[in-house]
């Protein structure tokens, strides 16, 4: 069976499983879901299966997620998919109850105005229904009083006019009829004003409040916010990182820095390997993990040829690069997409972890993990080679554009570190290299074409899934069905981290974070509202999930850097699995301990 047929079968299976979500009796499980929320679950299942099976590229799945969100779940979806925003019959019954015995024309107008307002609301809940009813009844009362005042003014003007003479009985009768009509109009409008004011007061009685709370509402995704996922501030942060990485590669800043940074490690193979891991981890904090691994493996290729065929040190050197690349991305918010997805989830919850604050705990974690990984590689793969010398040619360029790259790189990193102290956030600072390199033509249109735009689309798809959970109230519905308030926050932290680690081992790290982060964000928000989790705990939970996403590196398919190392033919899958499994378990345990410790000392206290 060729690959086209296999992928077609995969897509067919995915669609059938996703469609089967509409046949699941969620109500029997205690979940009162509307059709739109069931559609979001089907979308979630489809995205997860497509990301795992990969019948199409994972970034294509993200684009499909956003397209289906807009066409089937948004307020601008196809008409056949648009649900009723609220139970109109129930709302009209409430209006009839609070306005009982009132003017029928005024009540009909009130119903129409309420319908118009509720249909346009971006978010609907029981309180929003009550506020809309209250606002419209008060506005009806104000309009009635205004009309009453106009009728009384007209009546006063009529009274000031000269009375009709007895000789003109028709004019006298017309004047009396007009006065009677104005009087009736004023009395009717005043009565409507009183009725509407009384109706507004009745909306807050216990009986009516209970009926308002029971009104069923259906929230759709908003078209503007869904499309805005393509230009979310976190996307701009990542794009700034892409510009820095592209400029560094173009002007050989990465190679020259590697040459300088590796000098202190001498020629002893063990310490050369440590140097390679440190440099790889450092570059991975600001560049694509995959690009960094490819570059470092290219530097390493001539060295690997020096090893004898029986020297297990070759495997150690080949493995050290992907391991350091995967770990290094944890150090900064732009090091890897899961970090950016975690930051987005925190920002949506009103929590703010700055670039510098992330580095304060991210970099120490990277340093410890790189050192542990180095010790493990030296132990598992003894190196027989006595001496190694890395030969890298080239010098730092001194052209005007190269100097612009060096200065911009340094200034951007410094601003990211101190940004919170001068009132700038990381997303805004990221526009600096984009603007500078664009204006100075350091980055040209040809360079733009070579950037990893698919990564940005992939991240945007994850944001769209999170938006679907929030906008349709599916997240709150699912969370309310589970008593998270009674859960221990540390147990949740541990469970979420290991679930994420397991998923990230077999599928894309970014896809894993895209699926889990919105759920964990909703859970953390619910627990914060219930008082069972502090903001520091919520930050720790999301950071741990981000860390665990990057630590899934036990298999060649786990990450692109792993695949590149495996492609050298120097690494056996068994050796990669043993090393990766040990490191990922140690890493997750350390990350959990780190987050619990930081929370206990109040490190995240100023992050909200």
Secondary structure as UniProt FT lines:
FT   HELIX           3..19
FT   HELIX           20..23
FT   HELIX           26..29
FT   HELIX           35..53
FT   HELIX           58..68
FT   HELIX           69..73
FT   TURN            75..76
FT   HELIX           79..81
FT   HELIX           88..98
FT   TURN            99..101
FT   HELIX           104..120
FT   HELIX           126..160
FT   TURN            166..167
FT   HELIX           169..202
FT   TURN            203..204
FT   HELIX           206..213
FT   HELIX           223..227
FT   HELIX           228..231
FT   HELIX           233..250
FT   TURN            251..252
FT   HELIX           253..262
FT   HELIX           263..265
FT   HELIX           269..284
FT   TURN            285..286
FT   HELIX           289..304
FT   TURN            305..306
FT   TURN            309..310
FT   HELIX           313..328
FT   HELIX           329..331
FT   TURN            333..334
FT   HELIX           337..348
FT   TURN            349..350
FT   HELIX           355..380
FT   HELIX           400..418
FT   HELIX           419..421
FT   TURN            422..423
FT   HELIX           426..429
FT   HELIX           431..439
FT   TURN            440..441
FT   HELIX           445..449
FT   HELIX           453..471
FT   TURN            472..473
FT   HELIX           474..480
FT   TURN            481..483
FT   HELIX           484..486
FT   HELIX           489..506
FT   HELIX           509..530
FT   HELIX           535..551
FT   TURN            556..558
FT   HELIX           560..567
FT   TURN            568..569
FT   HELIX           573..600
FT   TURN            601..606
//
